[in-house]
Amino acid sequence: MLPCKRGPYPMSLHRAFHLLFFLTSLCQSVMLEAFLPSFRTFVPSEGGLTHLVIHNKTGDVYIGAINWIYKLSSNLTKLRSHVTGPVVDNEKCYPPPGVQSCPHELSQTNNVNKLLLLDSGQNRLIACGSTSQGICQFLRLDDLFKLGEPHHRKEHYLSSVSEAGTMSGVVISGPQGVSSGKLFVGTPIEGKSEYFPTLSSRKLMANEENADMFNFVYQDEFVSSQLKIPSDTLSKFPTFDIYYVYGFSSEQFIYYLTLQLDTQLTSPDASGEQFFTSKIVRLCVDDPKFYSYVEFPIGCTKDGVEYRLVQDAYLTRPGARLARSLGISESEEVLFTVFAQGQKNRAKPPKESALCLFTLHKIKQKIKERIQSCYRGEGRLSLPWLLNKELACINSPLQIEDNFCGQDFNQPLGGTTTIEGIPLFLDKEDGITSVAAYDYRGHTVTFVGTHSGRVKKE
């Protein structure tokens, strides 16, 4: 699974090809050179590329890797580099050794970049690693100078999981004239629910050393801007976790595409077969208590074969021809999504895969219909992993509009039917792992990367 996370805006053809090269290089292949010999390449000495972001205005490319962060020009010339590891650490040390002495043996540990986000409003890069319980560095965009590294409080530790491509973040800049923003973070926790929430919204302060940096947006005695995997769920399913594959914002909402253990199909018996399900998660940006939390199963079916293991996604706007064929305007957003076949083998999914298309309008409509149904008192909340019991929906006269952001009842809410995408392309040999798309003269062109390092244009 390729963990590159891209912004939801179209890019030029030139930048799209750079992006696709990096997607395939993450598969540890240079086969693309045979097809695009005129393009420059960049291969770091230690390898292990994990994330890529492109500045929409300058075209500069920022790369997250093992032990390094790089800044490249738009033609892939290295401009700057910043070392992040190895770090003297032990994953059992909480807090990390740099804050408090640790009884466990320490060793030089590679720092895998797990989150790389542009905070353009503050002219900085947020780079979070796998060491020291997932602390983050703030780097100046111009020269990768380290502006700060908050690490003294528990709110500064975001995730100790080292697997790249399982953590996703979305930066929301503050309103004009406001110096603070928000960081929405989704991450697996590897059973450490007492240390880490699986989903949270954090404060982003203009000053990197501000004491409120990474604090929850809201917190009181009973409610805060976070979701934790309940201990009851982990007692019944010790391997339960949520893997955040792709995140984006649209209008007043934050969305995540996730993979998680399907507790309805998987037996609590640890020796039994595991099944996974893909979900699309939605939250309101301005809902600090997470009352708007909704998740829906999402997938794709072609010729009776189900594709349920999400691998990657890309949000964009359709070209004129695609928009007409879908019956939507060119201003609407569409989500290209890659799924592997079936519901097994999350870590090593089957090579048979599908590229599917969703309109965000359809996703929003399905979510709205589910909320309306629940507020009519129909059915249950249907979120067993989070609630651990079935709670009935409560009838209410509230009018549910498109921008509804929840109440302190009928939440959190789970969808009961799968949102199905439109299958566009099947690959039964290489296995699709990544996708990018852009509009070229009214045509929507998509590129997919594969396990074997090939790029295919659709």
N, C-alpha and C positions, 0 to 999 in steps of 0.2 A: 504494500500500500504506500503510495507516494504522499508525503506530508506537506507538499508545497501548498500554501494558502494564498490565494490571490484576491485582490480587491474586486468589487463588483462592477468595474467600469471597463468599457471597451478600450482596446489599445491599438496602436498602429500595427500594420503587418510586420514591420521590422521588429518591433518589440515582441510581438506574438511568437516569432520564430526564435528569438532569444529565450523566451519563456519555455517554449517546447524543448529547446536543447537541454535546458536545466532539468526539466522533468525527466527526460530520458537519461541524463547523466546520473540522476539519483538511482536509476536501475543499474548503475555501474557498467554502463555500456557507452562506447563511442561510435556505435554504428551510424549515428546520424551524420557523422563527418563524411561518409560516403555519399550522402544525399545532398548535403549542404556544404561543399568543400570550401566555399568562399567565406564562410562565417568563422570568426575567431572562436577559440575555445578557452575555457578556464578550468583548470584542474588543480585544486589545492594539494599540497604535498601530503597531507594526512588523509585526504579523501573525506568521505562521510558527509556529503552535502545533505542538509535536512530541510531548509526553508529558503524561500526566495520571495522578495517583495520588490516592486518597481515603483519609483516615485513618479506619479502621474504627470508632474510638471517638468521635472528635469530629465527624466529618463534614466536616472542613476539606478543601478541594480545593487541591492543589498542581499548578502548571502549568509545564512546561518549554517554552521558546520560543526564538526567535532573539534572543540577547543579553540575555534576561531570564528570571528565575524569579519566579512569582507565587504568592501565597497568597490563596485566596478562602474566604469562608464557604460554608456548604452551600447558600445561596440565590444564590451567585455574586457577592456583594459583595466587591470587592477590599479585602483587609486589609493586605497587605504586598507589596513588590516588591523584587527584588534584581538589580542589573545585572551581567551577566557579559561583556559585550562592547560594541562591537568591541575587538579586541585587536591590537596591533602584532605581526605574525607572518608567517611563510612556512612552508608545509607541508613544505618541504625541510629546515627547520632541526631538527636532532636532535643534542643536546638543544635544547629551545626557547630563543628569544632571551633570555628572562628568566634563564636559567641560564648560558648560554655564548654568546659572540659568534658570529654566524652570517655566512658569506660571501655569502649570498643576499639579494637586495633585500627589505626589509620593507615592509609596507603594513598599513593598517587592515583587519582581517579579521573578518567576522561569526563569532560563536561560536554554533554550532548545538547546542542541547541534545540529547544522544544517549542519556543514561541518567539516569533520575530514579527514585530508590528511597528508600523509607522505612526507616530504621533506628530503629524505634520504641523498642527497648530502650535506646538511647542518646539518645533524643529529638532526632534529627537527620535531615536530608535529605542524600542523596548525589546531587550533580548534576555530571555529567561532560559536557564539551563537545567540540567538534571542533577547537578551536585548541590550540596548545602541546602537540601530540602526545597530546591526549586526557586532560589532567589533570582532576582532580575537586575540587570544593569541598564542604566539609561545612557545612551551614547549620542553625542551630537552628530547630526546628519552630515555636516560638512566634512569632518575629519575623524569621526568615531572616537573623539575624546570622551572619556568616561565622566559623566556629569554626576553620577551617584549610584549607589548600590545599597538600597535599604535592606537590612538583614538582622535587626535587633529585636524584632517583635514577631509573634506568631503570625500576624497578618501578612508579613513579608514572605512567608514560605508558601508557595503556590502549589507545588507538586514535587514529589520525590521519584516519580516514575521515570525511568530512563528511556522507554520506548518512544521514538519519535513518531510523529503523525497521529498521536492520540490525544493531543491537547490543542485547544483552539481558543483564540481570543478575538474580541472585537473592540476597537477603540471608538468611543463616542466623544467628540469634542464638545466643550461647553458652549453655551450661547455666546453671541457676540458680546465682548466686554467682560466675560467671566473667565477667570484664569484656571478653572478646574474642569476636568472632564470625568469620564467613566471608563473603566475597563471591565468588560464582561469576560469571564474566564470559565471554560469548561475543561475538566481534566479527569482522567481515571485516578483512583486513590489506592489501589492494591490493598484494600481491606483496612486502610488507616483512616477510618471515618472520624476518629477522635482528633485527628490532626488537620484533615483537609476536607472542605466541602467539594462536592463534584461540580457544582455550578455556583457562581457568585458574581456580584457586581461590586467593583472596588473604586475608590476615589483615586483620581489621577490629579495630583497637585502640580502647579507650575514649578514650584521649588522641589527638587528631587530629595532634599533633606527634610522636607516638611513632615512633622510627626504624624499627620493624617494620611500620608501616602499609603495606598493599598488598604486603608481601612474600609470596612463594609460601608456601602452608601447609606445604609440605615441599620441600626441595631438598638434594640431595647431588651428588656428582660425576657420577652417571649418571642419576638419576631426579629429577623434580620434579613439582609439581602444575600441569602445563600440557601442552597439545598444540600443536605447531607444524606448519604445513603444510610438508612436506618440500621442499627445494630441487629434488629430482628431479621432483616433481609440477609445480612451477612452471616448470621447464625444458621439460617436455613440453606443459603447458597453462598458458601465461603468465597467462591471465585467470582461472585457478581461484581461487575464494574460497568462503567459507561465510558466509551471511547468517542471522543469528539473529532469527527473527520473534517468538517467544514463549517465555518461560521460566517455570517454576514448580517448587515442591517438593511432594512427596507422600510421607508416611511417611519412610523413610530415604533417599529418592532425590531427585535433581535431574533435571529433564527440560527439553529444549529442542526446539522445532520449528524446523527450519532449511531453507534453500534452498541448494543447491550445484550446481556444474556436474556434469553426468552424464558422467563420463569414459569410460563404456562406449558411449555413443551419440554423443558429440562427437568429431569428428576433431581430432587435434593440429594440423592445418593451420589457421592463424589465420583464413584466409579462409572456412572452412567454417561451416556452420550450427551454432549452439550449442543444446544441450538441457540442461534443468535437472531436478533431482529433489528432492523434499521428503523429509526424514528426521526421525525422532524420535530424539533422543539421550538416553541415560540414564547417570547416574553415581551412585555411592553418596556420600552426604554425607560419611561418615567414611572415604573412600578417598583419602588424600593422594597416592598414587602413580598414580592413575587406572587401576588394573588392572581396574576394573569397567566401563570405557568400552564401550558398545554403541550401535550406531545401526542403525535399520531404515528402509527405504523406507516411506512412508505416503501414502495418497491415498484417492480415492473414485471409484466408477464408477457411472454411471446410463445405462441403455439403450445400453450398449456404448461410451459416451463416457467417456474418462478425465479426471479432474480431479487434477492433480499439482503445481500451483503454490500452495503454502500462502501465504495472505494475512494471516490472523489466527486467533486461537484464544481460548477462554475456558473455564477450569476451574471447575466448580461441582458441587453435589450435586443430584440429580434430585428433582423433586416426587414425591408419592406415585403419581400416575398413570403418569408416565414410568417410575418405578422398577419398577412392576408389569409394564408392557409389555416392559421389558428383562429381567425376571426377576432383578433385583438389589435390594438393600436401599437404603433412602433414605440410608444412611450412605456408600454407595459414591460414588466421584467419576466424573463424566462430562466429556468434553472436546468442546465444540462448536468446529468448525474450518471455516474458509472456504478453499476452493481455487478457483483459476482453471483454466480448461480447458487441457489439453495440457501441454507441457513446454518451450515456447519463450517468448521475450520476458519475461524476469524483470522488467525495469524497467518495461515497459508491457504487462502481461498482458492477455489477451483479456477482454472484458467478460462473456462467458459464464462463470458461476461457480456453485458449489454450496456449500450449507451442509450439513455432515456431522457425524455424531455417533459418538464412540468411547467405550466404557467403559474406564476405566483398568484394570479387571480383565482385559479381553481383551488390552490392550497388554502388561501384566505377564506374562500367560500366554504370549503369543507370544515374548517375550524369554526367559522361563525355558525354554521348549521348545528354543529355538535354542542356549542355553548348554548344556543337557543333551545335546543332539545332538553339540555340539563336544567335550564331555568324554567322549563315547563314542568319540571318534576319527573321527567322521563328517564328511566335507567339509573345507572350508578356512576360513580366517578371513575371507576375502571383504571386505577393506577396501582396495581398490587405491589410493585417493588417499593413504592414510596409510602403507601398508606398501610400496607400489610393487612388490610381488611376491606371489605366491600361496603362503601358508604353510599346511601341513596341520594340522588339529586333532590334538591329542595325546590319546590314550586315558588316562583317569584314573579311579580308583575313587571319587573324591570324590562325595558326595551333594549335589546342587544343590537348595537350598531357596529359598523365596521371597525371603529376605533375603541371598542369596549376593552377595558383593562382590568376586569375582575373585581370581586368583592371578597369579604372575609368568609364567605361560604361558597359551596359549589366549586371548590378549588383544593388542591391542584386537580387538573382534569386530563383524562386519557381518552384518546380516540378508540373507537371499537371496530372500525373498518380501515382497511389499508388504502391510502391515497395512491392510486395507480398512475404511473407515468406512461408516456407514449414511447414505445420502443422504436429506436431509429436505426440501430446497427448492432449486430451480434458478432462476437469474435469468439470462436471455439478453439483457437490454436495458441495465440500469443498471450491472451489475457490482458484486458484493458485495465490500466491502473491510474490514469490521469486524463484530464480533459481541459481544454481552453477553447474559447470561441470569440469571434469578432465579426463585425459587419463590414463587408467589402462590396461597395457599389450596390447595395440593396440585397446582397446575398449573405446569408449567415453561414460562415465557414467555421467548422469545428476541427480541431486537431486532438487526437488521442495518443497517449503514450502507452507502451506495453511493457510487460515483464521482460521481454527479450531486448528492449532498448530501441524498438522501432517507433516511428511517428507515422500516423496515418491521418490523411485529410479526408473529411467527410463533407 
